[in-house]
Amino acid sequence: MYEQLQQAIPYHFIQVKLLRTALTHSSFANEKQEGEEHNERLEFLGDAVLELCVSEDLFNGRPGAREGELTAARSRLVNQETLAAIARRIGLDRHLLLGRGEETQGGRDRDSLLSDALEALLGAIFLDGGYMTARQAVQALFTGREEGNAMCRGMKDCKSRLQEATQKIFRERPVYALVDSAGPEHQKVFTVRLTLPDGTGFTAAGAGVKKAEQSAAAFALQYLAEKC
């Protein structure tokens, strides 16, 4: 059950009931009237999990950044539009359990409902697999993605843009190094360290080495843009 969605996260639940609860809107639970649990409590938990995971990655990936800069970067990543876009990309909208009224009113396409459901999903992953598992899921969903790297949208990929920038500024290329890989074979998360010619480093993680490199390059591009 929900195999396609679990592959897209990517995470396979031990307690599938938690996944069903994350997908259950209050309108569906209220119509059932059989003690069906809805996802609002998981949404509350998932919101906190998401904020912590993104905050940790920004803190590690942008050394020397001020509190205000980190807060602004987090706000750009963790907003309703971004979360809804990710929810649609992984097919979360197709799996939601909605009441008849909510369904006819277009709830399946509503950004607020989709973003809440994604947070509930992250809360369920946290309860099922713990913080590190939830963090790996967040990294897989966000890092190297168009939603998380808006500065690269509609342009060359971040690595290419960064190489051009460093050649122009430093006359040298950035250096990428794989520093860690964790998780089961089908859900590995790779951590990459990018070092600019001036010695400034950025760390990012992703579901693949290339995705992690793209995310680190996005951090570096933003750093260079602010510095210049």
Biotite code that builds the C-alpha atoms (Angstrom):
import biotite.structure as struc

atoms = struc.array([
    struc.Atom([0.000, 0.000, 0.000], chain_id="A", res_id=1, res_name="MET", atom_name="CA", element="C"),
    struc.Atom([1.245, 3.509, -0.882], chain_id="A", res_id=2, res_name="TYR", atom_name="CA", element="C"),
    struc.Atom([4.302, 1.915, -2.492], chain_id="A", res_id=3, res_name="GLU", atom_name="CA", element="C"),
    struc.Atom([4.673, 4.589, -5.168], chain_id="A", res_id=4, res_name="GLN", atom_name="CA", element="C"),
    struc.Atom([4.524, 7.391, -2.616], chain_id="A", res_id=5, res_name="LEU", atom_name="CA", element="C"),
    struc.Atom([7.019, 5.681, -0.301], chain_id="A", res_id=6, res_name="GLN", atom_name="CA", element="C"),
    struc.Atom([9.473, 5.288, -3.170], chain_id="A", res_id=7, res_name="GLN", atom_name="CA", element="C"),
    struc.Atom([9.129, 8.970, -4.011], chain_id="A", res_id=8, res_name="ALA", atom_name="CA", element="C"),
    struc.Atom([9.864, 10.206, -0.468], chain_id="A", res_id=9, res_name="ILE", atom_name="CA", element="C"),
    struc.Atom([12.037, 7.955, -0.316], chain_id="A", res_id=10, res_name="PRO", atom_name="CA", element="C"),
    struc.Atom([11.125, 6.129, 2.905], chain_id="A", res_id=11, res_name="TYR", atom_name="CA", element="C"),
    struc.Atom([9.331, 2.869, 3.635], chain_id="A", res_id=12, res_name="HIS", atom_name="CA", element="C"),
    struc.Atom([7.249, 2.910, 6.776], chain_id="A", res_id=13, res_name="PHE", atom_name="CA", element="C"),
    struc.Atom([7.412, 0.260, 9.450], chain_id="A", res_id=14, res_name="ILE", atom_name="CA", element="C"),
    struc.Atom([4.090, 1.478, 10.863], chain_id="A", res_id=15, res_name="GLN", atom_name="CA", element="C"),
    struc.Atom([2.005, 2.078, 7.738], chain_id="A", res_id=16, res_name="VAL", atom_name="CA", element="C"),
    struc.Atom([-0.829, 3.320, 9.957], chain_id="A", res_id=17, res_name="LYS", atom_name="CA", element="C"),
    struc.Atom([1.239, 6.443, 10.608], chain_id="A", res_id=18, res_name="LEU", atom_name="CA", element="C"),
    struc.Atom([1.425, 7.084, 6.873], chain_id="A", res_id=19, res_name="LEU", atom_name="CA", element="C"),
    struc.Atom([-2.346, 6.685, 6.508], chain_id="A", res_id=20, res_name="ARG", atom_name="CA", element="C"),
    struc.Atom([-2.903, 9.133, 9.359], chain_id="A", res_id=21, res_name="THR", atom_name="CA", element="C"),
    struc.Atom([-0.577, 11.651, 7.715], chain_id="A", res_id=22, res_name="ALA", atom_name="CA", element="C"),
    struc.Atom([-2.699, 11.428, 4.567], chain_id="A", res_id=23, res_name="LEU", atom_name="CA", element="C"),
    struc.Atom([-6.030, 11.741, 6.359], chain_id="A", res_id=24, res_name="THR", atom_name="CA", element="C"),
    struc.Atom([-7.618, 15.190, 6.311], chain_id="A", res_id=25, res_name="HIS", atom_name="CA", element="C"),
    struc.Atom([-9.962, 16.167, 9.131], chain_id="A", res_id=26, res_name="SER", atom_name="CA", element="C"),
    struc.Atom([-12.876, 16.335, 6.672], chain_id="A", res_id=27, res_name="SER", atom_name="CA", element="C"),
    struc.Atom([-12.450, 12.622, 5.883], chain_id="A", res_id=28, res_name="PHE", atom_name="CA", element="C"),
    struc.Atom([-12.114, 11.661, 9.552], chain_id="A", res_id=29, res_name="ALA", atom_name="CA", element="C"),
    struc.Atom([-15.218, 13.646, 10.481], chain_id="A", res_id=30, res_name="ASN", atom_name="CA", element="C"),
    struc.Atom([-17.306, 11.970, 7.788], chain_id="A", res_id=31, res_name="GLU", atom_name="CA", element="C"),
    struc.Atom([-16.169, 8.517, 8.851], chain_id="A", res_id=32, res_name="LYS", atom_name="CA", element="C"),
    struc.Atom([-17.118, 9.060, 12.511], chain_id="A", res_id=33, res_name="GLN", atom_name="CA", element="C"),
    struc.Atom([-15.439, 5.777, 13.421], chain_id="A", res_id=34, res_name="GLU", atom_name="CA", element="C"),
    struc.Atom([-12.570, 7.090, 15.476], chain_id="A", res_id=35, res_name="GLY", atom_name="CA", element="C"),
    struc.Atom([-10.510, 7.759, 12.360], chain_id="A", res_id=36, res_name="GLU", atom_name="CA", element="C"),
    struc.Atom([-7.505, 9.882, 13.317], chain_id="A", res_id=37, res_name="GLU", atom_name="CA", element="C"),
    struc.Atom([-6.643, 12.863, 11.106], chain_id="A", res_id=38, res_name="HIS", atom_name="CA", element="C"),
    struc.Atom([-3.269, 14.466, 10.425], chain_id="A", res_id=39, res_name="ASN", atom_name="CA", element="C"),
    struc.Atom([-3.368, 17.748, 12.373], chain_id="A", res_id=40, res_name="GLU", atom_name="CA", element="C"),
    struc.Atom([-1.290, 16.508, 15.317], chain_id="A", res_id=41, res_name="ARG", atom_name="CA", element="C"),
    struc.Atom([1.300, 15.050, 12.934], chain_id="A", res_id=42, res_name="LEU", atom_name="CA", element="C"),
    struc.Atom([1.341, 18.365, 11.067], chain_id="A", res_id=43, res_name="GLU", atom_name="CA", element="C"),
    struc.Atom([2.220, 20.155, 14.313], chain_id="A", res_id=44, res_name="PHE", atom_name="CA", element="C"),
    struc.Atom([5.100, 17.751, 14.916], chain_id="A", res_id=45, res_name="LEU", atom_name="CA", element="C"),
    struc.Atom([6.286, 17.731, 11.318], chain_id="A", res_id=46, res_name="GLY", atom_name="CA", element="C"),
    struc.Atom([6.436, 21.524, 11.194], chain_id="A", res_id=47, res_name="ASP", atom_name="CA", element="C"),
    struc.Atom([8.957, 21.482, 14.056], chain_id="A", res_id=48, res_name="ALA", atom_name="CA", element="C"),
    struc.Atom([10.935, 18.593, 12.546], chain_id="A", res_id=49, res_name="VAL", atom_name="CA", element="C"),
    struc.Atom([11.162, 20.338, 9.173], chain_id="A", res_id=50, res_name="LEU", atom_name="CA", element="C"),
    struc.Atom([12.294, 23.622, 10.696], chain_id="A", res_id=51, res_name="GLU", atom_name="CA", element="C"),
    struc.Atom([15.009, 21.896, 12.728], chain_id="A", res_id=52, res_name="LEU", atom_name="CA", element="C"),
    struc.Atom([16.291, 19.839, 9.770], chain_id="A", res_id=53, res_name="CYS", atom_name="CA", element="C"),
    struc.Atom([16.454, 22.809, 7.416], chain_id="A", res_id=54, res_name="VAL", atom_name="CA", element="C"),
    struc.Atom([18.011, 24.987, 10.125], chain_id="A", res_id=55, res_name="SER", atom_name="CA", element="C"),
    struc.Atom([20.727, 22.407, 10.763], chain_id="A", res_id=56, res_name="GLU", atom_name="CA", element="C"),
    struc.Atom([21.595, 22.098, 7.083], chain_id="A", res_id=57, res_name="ASP", atom_name="CA", element="C"),
    struc.Atom([21.702, 25.867, 6.612], chain_id="A", res_id=58, res_name="LEU", atom_name="CA", element="C"),
    struc.Atom([23.855, 26.263, 9.726], chain_id="A", res_id=59, res_name="PHE", atom_name="CA", element="C"),
    struc.Atom([26.328, 23.641, 8.488], chain_id="A", res_id=60, res_name="ASN", atom_name="CA", element="C"),
    struc.Atom([26.203, 24.743, 4.871], chain_id="A", res_id=61, res_name="GLY", atom_name="CA", element="C"),
    struc.Atom([26.710, 28.476, 5.421], chain_id="A", res_id=62, res_name="ARG", atom_name="CA", element="C"),
    struc.Atom([29.514, 28.957, 7.923], chain_id="A", res_id=63, res_name="PRO", atom_name="CA", element="C"),
    struc.Atom([29.834, 32.533, 9.094], chain_id="A", res_id=64, res_name="GLY", atom_name="CA", element="C"),
    struc.Atom([26.309, 33.503, 8.028], chain_id="A", res_id=65, res_name="ALA", atom_name="CA", element="C"),
    struc.Atom([24.483, 35.754, 10.467], chain_id="A", res_id=66, res_name="ARG", atom_name="CA", element="C"),
    struc.Atom([21.305, 34.773, 12.271], chain_id="A", res_id=67, res_name="GLU", atom_name="CA", element="C"),
    struc.Atom([19.209, 37.083, 10.106], chain_id="A", res_id=68, res_name="GLY", atom_name="CA", element="C"),
    struc.Atom([20.655, 35.640, 6.905], chain_id="A", res_id=69, res_name="GLU", atom_name="CA", element="C"),
    struc.Atom([19.970, 32.082, 8.052], chain_id="A", res_id=70, res_name="LEU", atom_name="CA", element="C"),
    struc.Atom([16.412, 32.967, 9.065], chain_id="A", res_id=71, res_name="THR", atom_name="CA", element="C"),
    struc.Atom([15.738, 34.582, 5.689], chain_id="A", res_id=72, res_name="ALA", atom_name="CA", element="C"),
    struc.Atom([17.177, 31.593, 3.827], chain_id="A", res_id=73, res_name="ALA", atom_name="CA", element="C"),
    struc.Atom([15.039, 29.203, 5.866], chain_id="A", res_id=74, res_name="ARG", atom_name="CA", element="C"),
    struc.Atom([11.933, 31.273, 5.174], chain_id="A", res_id=75, res_name="SER", atom_name="CA", element="C"),
    struc.Atom([12.585, 31.065, 1.447], chain_id="A", res_id=76, res_name="ARG", atom_name="CA", element="C"),
    struc.Atom([12.849, 27.288, 1.658], chain_id="A", res_id=77, res_name="LEU", atom_name="CA", element="C"),
    struc.Atom([10.130, 26.439, 4.162], chain_id="A", res_id=78, res_name="VAL", atom_name="CA", element="C"),
    struc.Atom([7.076, 28.249, 2.865], chain_id="A", res_id=79, res_name="ASN", atom_name="CA", element="C"),
    struc.Atom([3.648, 27.118, 1.775], chain_id="A", res_id=80, res_name="GLN", atom_name="CA", element="C"),
    struc.Atom([4.343, 27.397, -1.960], chain_id="A", res_id=81, res_name="GLU", atom_name="CA", element="C"),
    struc.Atom([7.551, 25.370, -1.764], chain_id="A", res_id=82, res_name="THR", atom_name="CA", element="C"),
    struc.Atom([6.024, 22.644, 0.395], chain_id="A", res_id=83, res_name="LEU", atom_name="CA", element="C"),
    struc.Atom([2.981, 22.364, -1.865], chain_id="A", res_id=84, res_name="ALA", atom_name="CA", element="C"),
    struc.Atom([5.237, 22.078, -4.938], chain_id="A", res_id=85, res_name="ALA", atom_name="CA", element="C"),
    struc.Atom([7.202, 19.261, -3.304], chain_id="A", res_id=86, res_name="ILE", atom_name="CA", element="C"),
    struc.Atom([3.945, 17.553, -2.261], chain_id="A", res_id=87, res_name="ALA", atom_name="CA", element="C"),
    struc.Atom([2.735, 17.608, -5.868], chain_id="A", res_id=88, res_name="ARG", atom_name="CA", element="C"),
    struc.Atom([6.075, 16.378, -7.201], chain_id="A", res_id=89, res_name="ARG", atom_name="CA", element="C"),
    struc.Atom([6.023, 13.257, -5.033], chain_id="A", res_id=90, res_name="ILE", atom_name="CA", element="C"),
    struc.Atom([2.342, 12.615, -5.780], chain_id="A", res_id=91, res_name="GLY", atom_name="CA", element="C"),
    struc.Atom([1.123, 13.323, -2.266], chain_id="A", res_id=92, res_name="LEU", atom_name="CA", element="C"),
    struc.Atom([-1.978, 15.046, -3.652], chain_id="A", res_id=93, res_name="ASP", atom_name="CA", element="C"),
    struc.Atom([-3.159, 11.808, -5.280], chain_id="A", res_id=94, res_name="ARG", atom_name="CA", element="C"),
    struc.Atom([-3.033, 9.883, -2.004], chain_id="A", res_id=95, res_name="HIS", atom_name="CA", element="C"),
    struc.Atom([-4.862, 12.305, 0.291], chain_id="A", res_id=96, res_name="LEU", atom_name="CA", element="C"),
    struc.Atom([-7.998, 11.091, 2.044], chain_id="A", res_id=97, res_name="LEU", atom_name="CA", element="C"),
    struc.Atom([-10.510, 13.927, 1.813], chain_id="A", res_id=98, res_name="LEU", atom_name="CA", element="C"),
    struc.Atom([-14.146, 14.324, 2.764], chain_id="A", res_id=99, res_name="GLY", atom_name="CA", element="C"),
    struc.Atom([-16.671, 14.710, -0.057], chain_id="A", res_id=100, res_name="ARG", atom_name="CA", element="C"),
    struc.Atom([-17.140, 18.417, 0.606], chain_id="A", res_id=101, res_name="GLY", atom_name="CA", element="C"),
    struc.Atom([-13.415, 19.155, 0.668], chain_id="A", res_id=102, res_name="GLU", atom_name="CA", element="C"),
    struc.Atom([-12.937, 17.118, -2.499], chain_id="A", res_id=103, res_name="GLU", atom_name="CA", element="C"),
    struc.Atom([-15.641, 18.975, -4.459], chain_id="A", res_id=104, res_name="THR", atom_name="CA", element="C"),
    struc.Atom([-14.241, 22.328, -3.306], chain_id="A", res_id=105, res_name="GLN", atom_name="CA", element="C"),
    struc.Atom([-10.838, 21.576, -4.805], chain_id="A", res_id=106, res_name="GLY", atom_name="CA", element="C"),
    struc.Atom([-9.013, 20.764, -1.581], chain_id="A", res_id=107, res_name="GLY", atom_name="CA", element="C"),
    struc.Atom([-6.713, 18.312, -3.363], chain_id="A", res_id=108, res_name="ARG", atom_name="CA", element="C"),
    struc.Atom([-5.178, 21.222, -5.287], chain_id="A", res_id=109, res_name="ASP", atom_name="CA", element="C"),
    struc.Atom([-5.025, 23.738, -2.423], chain_id="A", res_id=110, res_name="ARG", atom_name="CA", element="C"),
    struc.Atom([-1.491, 24.797, -1.438], chain_id="A", res_id=111, res_name="ASP", atom_name="CA", element="C"),
    struc.Atom([-2.349, 25.151, 2.260], chain_id="A", res_id=112, res_name="SER", atom_name="CA", element="C"),
    struc.Atom([-3.768, 21.649, 2.468], chain_id="A", res_id=113, res_name="LEU", atom_name="CA", element="C"),
    struc.Atom([-0.859, 20.111, 0.558], chain_id="A", res_id=114, res_name="LEU", atom_name="CA", element="C"),
    struc.Atom([1.799, 21.875, 2.615], chain_id="A", res_id=115, res_name="SER", atom_name="CA", element="C"),
    struc.Atom([0.082, 20.771, 5.829], chain_id="A", res_id=116, res_name="ASP", atom_name="CA", element="C"),
    struc.Atom([-0.040, 17.187, 4.576], chain_id="A", res_id=117, res_name="ALA", atom_name="CA", element="C"),
    struc.Atom([3.680, 17.229, 3.719], chain_id="A", res_id=118, res_name="LEU", atom_name="CA", element="C"),
    struc.Atom([4.486, 18.433, 7.235], chain_id="A", res_id=119, res_name="GLU", atom_name="CA", element="C"),
    struc.Atom([2.262, 15.680, 8.626], chain_id="A", res_id=120, res_name="ALA", atom_name="CA", element="C"),
    struc.Atom([4.167, 13.178, 6.486], chain_id="A", res_id=121, res_name="LEU", atom_name="CA", element="C"),
    struc.Atom([7.481, 14.359, 7.949], chain_id="A", res_id=122, res_name="LEU", atom_name="CA", element="C"),
    struc.Atom([6.030, 14.082, 11.440], chain_id="A", res_id=123, res_name="GLY", atom_name="CA", element="C"),
    struc.Atom([5.020, 10.508, 10.672], chain_id="A", res_id=124, res_name="ALA", atom_name="CA", element="C"),
    struc.Atom([8.515, 9.677, 9.379], chain_id="A", res_id=125, res_name="ILE", atom_name="CA", element="C"),
    struc.Atom([9.999, 11.126, 12.569], chain_id="A", res_id=126, res_name="PHE", atom_name="CA", element="C"),
    struc.Atom([7.777, 8.941, 14.760], chain_id="A", res_id=127, res_name="LEU", atom_name="CA", element="C"),
    struc.Atom([8.399, 5.859, 12.628], chain_id="A", res_id=128, res_name="ASP", atom_name="CA", element="C"),
    struc.Atom([12.144, 6.136, 12.103], chain_id="A", res_id=129, res_name="GLY", atom_name="CA", element="C"),
    struc.Atom([13.559, 8.849, 14.367], chain_id="A", res_id=130, res_name="GLY", atom_name="CA", element="C"),
    struc.Atom([15.218, 12.206, 13.758], chain_id="A", res_id=131, res_name="TYR", atom_name="CA", element="C"),
    struc.Atom([18.076, 11.074, 11.497], chain_id="A", res_id=132, res_name="MET", atom_name="CA", element="C"),
    struc.Atom([15.639, 9.247, 9.245], chain_id="A", res_id=133, res_name="THR", atom_name="CA", element="C"),
    struc.Atom([13.426, 12.328, 9.061], chain_id="A", res_id=134, res_name="ALA", atom_name="CA", element="C"),
    struc.Atom([16.470, 14.485, 8.332], chain_id="A", res_id=135, res_name="ARG", atom_name="CA", element="C"),
    struc.Atom([17.506, 12.202, 5.478], chain_id="A", res_id=136, res_name="GLN", atom_name="CA", element="C"),
    struc.Atom([13.984, 12.450, 4.053], chain_id="A", res_id=137, res_name="ALA", atom_name="CA", element="C"),
    struc.Atom([14.057, 16.256, 4.261], chain_id="A", res_id=138, res_name="VAL", atom_name="CA", element="C"),
    struc.Atom([17.461, 16.362, 2.575], chain_id="A", res_id=139, res_name="GLN", atom_name="CA", element="C"),
    struc.Atom([16.262, 14.049, -0.201], chain_id="A", res_id=140, res_name="ALA", atom_name="CA", element="C"),
    struc.Atom([13.159, 16.174, -0.777], chain_id="A", res_id=141, res_name="LEU", atom_name="CA", element="C"),
    struc.Atom([14.849, 19.571, -0.649], chain_id="A", res_id=142, res_name="PHE", atom_name="CA", element="C"),
    struc.Atom([18.512, 19.451, -1.618], chain_id="A", res_id=143, res_name="THR", atom_name="CA", element="C"),
    struc.Atom([19.402, 19.828, -5.260], chain_id="A", res_id=144, res_name="GLY", atom_name="CA", element="C"),
    struc.Atom([15.756, 20.527, -6.089], chain_id="A", res_id=145, res_name="ARG", atom_name="CA", element="C"),
    struc.Atom([14.458, 23.413, -8.141], chain_id="A", res_id=146, res_name="GLU", atom_name="CA", element="C"),
    struc.Atom([12.175, 24.411, -5.249], chain_id="A", res_id=147, res_name="GLU", atom_name="CA", element="C"),
    struc.Atom([15.122, 24.662, -2.879], chain_id="A", res_id=148, res_name="GLY", atom_name="CA", element="C"),
    struc.Atom([17.421, 26.456, -5.305], chain_id="A", res_id=149, res_name="ASN", atom_name="CA", element="C"),
    struc.Atom([15.234, 29.190, -6.772], chain_id="A", res_id=150, res_name="ALA", atom_name="CA", element="C"),
    struc.Atom([18.304, 31.193, -7.803], chain_id="A", res_id=151, res_name="MET", atom_name="CA", element="C"),
    struc.Atom([19.083, 28.532, -10.417], chain_id="A", res_id=152, res_name="CYS", atom_name="CA", element="C"),
    struc.Atom([15.563, 28.359, -11.829], chain_id="A", res_id=153, res_name="ARG", atom_name="CA", element="C"),
    struc.Atom([15.472, 28.885, -15.581], chain_id="A", res_id=154, res_name="GLY", atom_name="CA", element="C"),
    struc.Atom([19.233, 29.210, -15.762], chain_id="A", res_id=155, res_name="MET", atom_name="CA", element="C"),
    struc.Atom([22.280, 26.967, -16.067], chain_id="A", res_id=156, res_name="LYS", atom_name="CA", element="C"),
    struc.Atom([22.741, 24.428, -13.315], chain_id="A", res_id=157, res_name="ASP", atom_name="CA", element="C"),
    struc.Atom([24.330, 25.728, -10.125], chain_id="A", res_id=158, res_name="CYS", atom_name="CA", element="C"),
    struc.Atom([27.624, 23.864, -10.567], chain_id="A", res_id=159, res_name="LYS", atom_name="CA", element="C"),
    struc.Atom([28.189, 25.344, -14.007], chain_id="A", res_id=160, res_name="SER", atom_name="CA", element="C"),
    struc.Atom([27.299, 28.825, -12.825], chain_id="A", res_id=161, res_name="ARG", atom_name="CA", element="C"),
    struc.Atom([29.598, 28.509, -9.816], chain_id="A", res_id=162, res_name="LEU", atom_name="CA", element="C"),
    struc.Atom([32.509, 27.327, -11.938], chain_id="A", res_id=163, res_name="GLN", atom_name="CA", element="C"),
    struc.Atom([32.091, 30.323, -14.230], chain_id="A", res_id=164, res_name="GLU", atom_name="CA", element="C"),
    struc.Atom([31.909, 32.662, -11.225], chain_id="A", res_id=165, res_name="ALA", atom_name="CA", element="C"),
    struc.Atom([35.011, 31.270, -9.489], chain_id="A", res_id=166, res_name="THR", atom_name="CA", element="C"),
    struc.Atom([37.013, 31.314, -12.720], chain_id="A", res_id=167, res_name="GLN", atom_name="CA", element="C"),
    struc.Atom([36.109, 34.973, -13.126], chain_id="A", res_id=168, res_name="LYS", atom_name="CA", element="C"),
    struc.Atom([36.723, 35.986, -9.498], chain_id="A", res_id=169, res_name="ILE", atom_name="CA", element="C"),
    struc.Atom([39.588, 33.701, -8.433], chain_id="A", res_id=170, res_name="PHE", atom_name="CA", element="C"),
    struc.Atom([40.915, 32.278, -11.694], chain_id="A", res_id=171, res_name="ARG", atom_name="CA", element="C"),
    struc.Atom([40.408, 28.850, -10.143], chain_id="A", res_id=172, res_name="GLU", atom_name="CA", element="C"),
    struc.Atom([37.680, 26.227, -9.856], chain_id="A", res_id=173, res_name="ARG", atom_name="CA", element="C"),
    struc.Atom([35.848, 25.112, -6.702], chain_id="A", res_id=174, res_name="PRO", atom_name="CA", element="C"),
    struc.Atom([36.724, 21.717, -5.226], chain_id="A", res_id=175, res_name="VAL", atom_name="CA", element="C"),
    struc.Atom([34.099, 19.109, -4.271], chain_id="A", res_id=176, res_name="TYR", atom_name="CA", element="C"),
    struc.Atom([34.734, 16.230, -1.862], chain_id="A", res_id=177, res_name="ALA", atom_name="CA", element="C"),
    struc.Atom([32.453, 13.451, -0.668], chain_id="A", res_id=178, res_name="LEU", atom_name="CA", element="C"),
    struc.Atom([32.686, 13.434, 3.129], chain_id="A", res_id=179, res_name="VAL", atom_name="CA", element="C"),
    struc.Atom([29.973, 10.995, 4.178], chain_id="A", res_id=180, res_name="ASP", atom_name="CA", element="C"),
    struc.Atom([27.223, 8.624, 3.066], chain_id="A", res_id=181, res_name="SER", atom_name="CA", element="C"),
    struc.Atom([24.595, 7.231, 5.407], chain_id="A", res_id=182, res_name="ALA", atom_name="CA", element="C"),
    struc.Atom([21.435, 5.179, 5.393], chain_id="A", res_id=183, res_name="GLY", atom_name="CA", element="C"),
    struc.Atom([20.358, 1.868, 3.819], chain_id="A", res_id=184, res_name="PRO", atom_name="CA", element="C"),
    struc.Atom([21.471, 1.136, 0.271], chain_id="A", res_id=185, res_name="GLU", atom_name="CA", element="C"),
    struc.Atom([18.131, 2.130, -1.299], chain_id="A", res_id=186, res_name="HIS", atom_name="CA", element="C"),
    struc.Atom([17.868, 5.337, 0.748], chain_id="A", res_id=187, res_name="GLN", atom_name="CA", element="C"),
    struc.Atom([21.440, 6.595, 0.991], chain_id="A", res_id=188, res_name="LYS", atom_name="CA", element="C"),
    struc.Atom([22.072, 10.271, 1.691], chain_id="A", res_id=189, res_name="VAL", atom_name="CA", element="C"),
    struc.Atom([25.426, 11.684, 0.544], chain_id="A", res_id=190, res_name="PHE", atom_name="CA", element="C"),
    struc.Atom([27.188, 14.638, 2.165], chain_id="A", res_id=191, res_name="THR", atom_name="CA", element="C"),
    struc.Atom([29.516, 16.770, 0.068], chain_id="A", res_id=192, res_name="VAL", atom_name="CA", element="C"),
    struc.Atom([31.961, 19.510, 1.057], chain_id="A", res_id=193, res_name="ARG", atom_name="CA", element="C"),
    struc.Atom([32.584, 22.303, -1.444], chain_id="A", res_id=194, res_name="LEU", atom_name="CA", element="C"),
    struc.Atom([35.609, 24.556, -0.978], chain_id="A", res_id=195, res_name="THR", atom_name="CA", element="C"),
    struc.Atom([36.003, 27.837, -2.836], chain_id="A", res_id=196, res_name="LEU", atom_name="CA", element="C"),
    struc.Atom([39.472, 29.018, -3.931], chain_id="A", res_id=197, res_name="PRO", atom_name="CA", element="C"),
    struc.Atom([39.462, 31.515, -1.035], chain_id="A", res_id=198, res_name="ASP", atom_name="CA", element="C"),
    struc.Atom([39.074, 28.644, 1.445], chain_id="A", res_id=199, res_name="GLY", atom_name="CA", element="C"),
    struc.Atom([35.395, 29.193, 2.269], chain_id="A", res_id=200, res_name="THR", atom_name="CA", element="C"),
    struc.Atom([33.586, 25.872, 2.625], chain_id="A", res_id=201, res_name="GLY", atom_name="CA", element="C"),
    struc.Atom([29.983, 24.737, 2.232], chain_id="A", res_id=202, res_name="PHE", atom_name="CA", element="C"),
    struc.Atom([28.409, 21.423, 3.185], chain_id="A", res_id=203, res_name="THR", atom_name="CA", element="C"),
    struc.Atom([25.245, 19.948, 1.696], chain_id="A", res_id=204, res_name="ALA", atom_name="CA", element="C"),
    struc.Atom([23.551, 16.576, 1.467], chain_id="A", res_id=205, res_name="ALA", atom_name="CA", element="C"),
    struc.Atom([21.301, 14.862, -1.037], chain_id="A", res_id=206, res_name="GLY", atom_name="CA", element="C"),
    struc.Atom([19.925, 11.590, -2.343], chain_id="A", res_id=207, res_name="ALA", atom_name="CA", element="C"),
    struc.Atom([22.847, 11.453, -4.780], chain_id="A", res_id=208, res_name="GLY", atom_name="CA", element="C"),
    struc.Atom([26.342, 12.921, -4.963], chain_id="A", res_id=209, res_name="VAL", atom_name="CA", element="C"),
    struc.Atom([25.425, 15.158, -7.903], chain_id="A", res_id=210, res_name="LYS", atom_name="CA", element="C"),
    struc.Atom([22.356, 16.485, -6.100], chain_id="A", res_id=211, res_name="LYS", atom_name="CA", element="C"),
    struc.Atom([24.420, 17.230, -3.007], chain_id="A", res_id=212, res_name="ALA", atom_name="CA", element="C"),
    struc.Atom([27.017, 19.027, -5.161], chain_id="A", res_id=213, res_name="GLU", atom_name="CA", element="C"),
    struc.Atom([24.295, 21.121, -6.812], chain_id="A", res_id=214, res_name="GLN", atom_name="CA", element="C"),
    struc.Atom([22.935, 22.110, -3.404], chain_id="A", res_id=215, res_name="SER", atom_name="CA", element="C"),
    struc.Atom([26.397, 23.058, -2.117], chain_id="A", res_id=216, res_name="ALA", atom_name="CA", element="C"),
    struc.Atom([26.965, 25.079, -5.280], chain_id="A", res_id=217, res_name="ALA", atom_name="CA", element="C"),
    struc.Atom([23.691, 26.921, -4.659], chain_id="A", res_id=218, res_name="ALA", atom_name="CA", element="C"),
    struc.Atom([24.895, 27.873, -1.163], chain_id="A", res_id=219, res_name="PHE", atom_name="CA", element="C"),
    struc.Atom([28.202, 29.078, -2.601], chain_id="A", res_id=220, res_name="ALA", atom_name="CA", element="C"),
    struc.Atom([26.516, 31.142, -5.313], chain_id="A", res_id=221, res_name="LEU", atom_name="CA", element="C"),
    struc.Atom([24.377, 32.895, -2.746], chain_id="A", res_id=222, res_name="GLN", atom_name="CA", element="C"),
    struc.Atom([27.459, 33.555, -0.617], chain_id="A", res_id=223, res_name="TYR", atom_name="CA", element="C"),
    struc.Atom([29.322, 35.085, -3.565], chain_id="A", res_id=224, res_name="LEU", atom_name="CA", element="C"),
    struc.Atom([26.299, 37.169, -4.541], chain_id="A", res_id=225, res_name="ALA", atom_name="CA", element="C"),
    struc.Atom([26.039, 38.615, -1.028], chain_id="A", res_id=226, res_name="GLU", atom_name="CA", element="C"),
    struc.Atom([29.799, 39.141, -0.752], chain_id="A", res_id=227, res_name="LYS", atom_name="CA", element="C"),
    struc.Atom([30.007, 40.966, -4.048], chain_id="A", res_id=228, res_name="CYS", atom_name="CA", element="C"),
])
